[in-house]
């Protein structure tokens, strides 16, 4: 369960929303950049890693230097560093970074289900690419392990915590309570165990340990404690992979054994060279995916995203949003929470009221994304106390979609609103205010996404409902104007001119001095100027 705190700020700009991780370094928080209205990861370095109050200034100096060096890494496989915050009075140190979503590689390592060879080579090749960019600076990771490798939804690999181990392994920080070097014993190179110089070749050794583990499903060296394992890194030869898994090519086994060489000079020269040796085993562009897709070993997660996709479809465009049926709309015209009196318990009603007030203030300050996330929390809370089918939850979802639309995030709003309009349209009919609002918003999203024909179908459906009462109401006039403009966009200029002229005739009677009439006339005049109409 993520730990939440009440809106603490780092540096007066970054809001700490919830703690999403903790370790020897400190805590990792999901946060928000109040200026740019985007999610960030905020790493809070523990105060007790600093040796003493008298060394805070020196620690801050080294922290800022390491952060600046790490920020120079420019590669999509390494989260970007945005900011480094220092609090000399309290000793707090924050690193603000790109927030990475995905699943740690550790979750997919299982001795009973070794990963397919092409998947392993795709993961390791991506790691090599990221390491090559870091090592060119040079920045050494120092703690490469599956927990620091994140698998994204597209199969892309991100390396986490670059520079953190270097920061903590300084003369002014505590090493460990036992005097052991920082790092993870399962992946620690011999030179690090012995207190020697750490360099890019040290990351290559850890990469060898990781590759061995991905292919075999277990650690390179088995031991009862860290000390015994570290001694094996120094003294014991690793087991050849083909003795553990007979389908591993001899070339891959040889590469891994060289990565695990005790002498750094006997390892491959660089991550680039490792990548080159992996090339023959990577899937080629245009080939199909492996049929066997690994699942996570714990936590009830579904299938591992395919890491070969980046090689099979390099630099592929993002798949367009799937086509939406015209009769299924999406959500909110304006943010709001019109909840019927007595429809929720009083404590929840008050919680929802306060939450929406907070979201509204955030939106007014231009922090639309964060406002939408506040609604996310309200939806989860209301779903827990009521149920997912409650109309209160539906109104919250509609409101959240409204904030997304205010932030011009139409692609995210559309699926939510489609489901709402479809569900409640079947129950209440398209003439219901909630359903009509969803359909109207759906059409707006479709139009904004360039799906003009689909938007026209939905707007016409909305107009049919509105016209049953009046085709010159404010809403009906707005929809008629939008339909005319979309017809122009679609190239149906004659039909557009007919729709605009009809609307102009009506407005000349009911609102001869309105700004809308002027706009309708302007569209008609522009069409006629291009040779259409009389």
C-alpha positions, 0 to 999 in steps of 0.5 A: 500500500502506497503511503500518503502524506498531506501535500508536502512540498519539496523546494516549494514546487514539487508536491509529494503525493504518495510514497511508492518505494523505500530502500537503503537510499531512502524513499521514492515518492510519486509527486507533481511538478506544480509548475509544469503540471506533470507527474515526477518521481522524487527521491528523498535521500535518508538523512542517516546516510550522511555521516554527521551534521558537520559533513552536510555541506560537503555531502550536498556539494557532492550530491549536486555534482553527481546529480549534474553529471547524471543529468547529462545522460540523454537516452530514453532508456534512462529516466531523465533527471529534472532537478536536485534540491538541497535543504542545508538547514534540515539536511533533506536532499531530493532528486526529482526525476522522470516518473517511470511506470512498468514492472521490475524485471525481477518479477519475471525471473523464475527457475521453473520458467526460464525466459525465451532466448530472444527475450533475454537478448532483447532485454540485455541489448536494450540495457547495453544501449543505455549503458553505452550512453552512460559510460560515454560520460562516464557514469557507472551505475554500480548497482545493476540488478533486476530490481533496477530494470523496469519493463514498460508496457511496450517492452521498453527497458528503463534502468533506474537509480543511475548515480545513486550508488555513486552518491552513497559511496563517498567518503562522507556517507555511511557505507553499511553498518558492517563496513561492507561496500554498497551494492547487491552481493548477487551482482557485485564484481570482484574489484568492488568486493575487494575495494578496488576501482569502480569503472564501466567494466564493473557494470559489465560484470553485473550485466553478466550476472543478470544475463546468466540469471535471466537464462538460467532462472537463478543466481550465478552463485548460490550461498548462505550469506552475503560474505560467502557469495562475495567470496565466490565472486572473487574466487569461484568460476561461474557455472557455464550456462549450457550445463544449466540450460542446453538450448543456450547457444555456445556463443551466448555462453562464451559471452556471459563467461567473458562478462563474468571474468574476474580480471576486468581486462578479460571482459568485453571492452564496452557495452557496445561490443556486447551489443554487437555480439548479441545482434545475431540473436536478436529478432529481425525487423518484420518478424513475428513474436515468440509464441510463448509469453512469460508471466510474472512469478508473483503478485498476480500480474499478467503477461510480460510485455514483449521486449523484442517488439522494439527490434521487430518493429523499430521506431514503430508509430503509436497505434491509433485509438481504436474506432469508437462506435458512434452511439457510444459517447464520452464524458463531461461537458464541464467538471462537476459533481452533481450528486443527489442528496442522500445518495452517499453516506455523509462522511463520503459526501464530505470527502467528495466535496472537499476532493472536488474543491481541491481539484477545482482549485488545481484546475484554476491554477492550470494544474489540470493533470493533477486535478484529474488525478485527484478525481482518480483518488475520489473514484477509488474511494467511492468505488470502495464504499459504494460500488463500481456501478454506482451513479455517483462513481459514474459522475466522478468518472465523467468529471475526471474526463472533463478535466482531461478534456480541459487539458486537451488530453482527448485520447485518454478521455475518449474511452472512459466516456465511450463506456459511460455513454454506452452503459447509461444509454442502454439504461436511460436512452439517449435523451437523458441529460447525462447520456446526452452530455457524454455523447456531446463530449464524445463527439468533441473528443472525436473531432479534436482527434481528427476523426471527423466522420465519427464525430459528425455521426455522434453530433447528429445523434445529439442534435436529433435528441435536442431537436425533439424539444427545440432546434434553436436552443443554445445547445442545439445552435452550438451543435448545428454550428459544429456540424457545419464546420465539420462538414467543411473539414470533411470536404462536404462543402455544399452540405456545409453551406446548406447547414450554415444557411439554415442556421443563419436563417433561424438566428436572424429571427431569434438572435439577429445581433448575436455573435454566433450569427456573425460567426455563421455568416463568416463561415458561409462567406468564406465558402462562397469566396472559394466558389461554393454556393450562390 
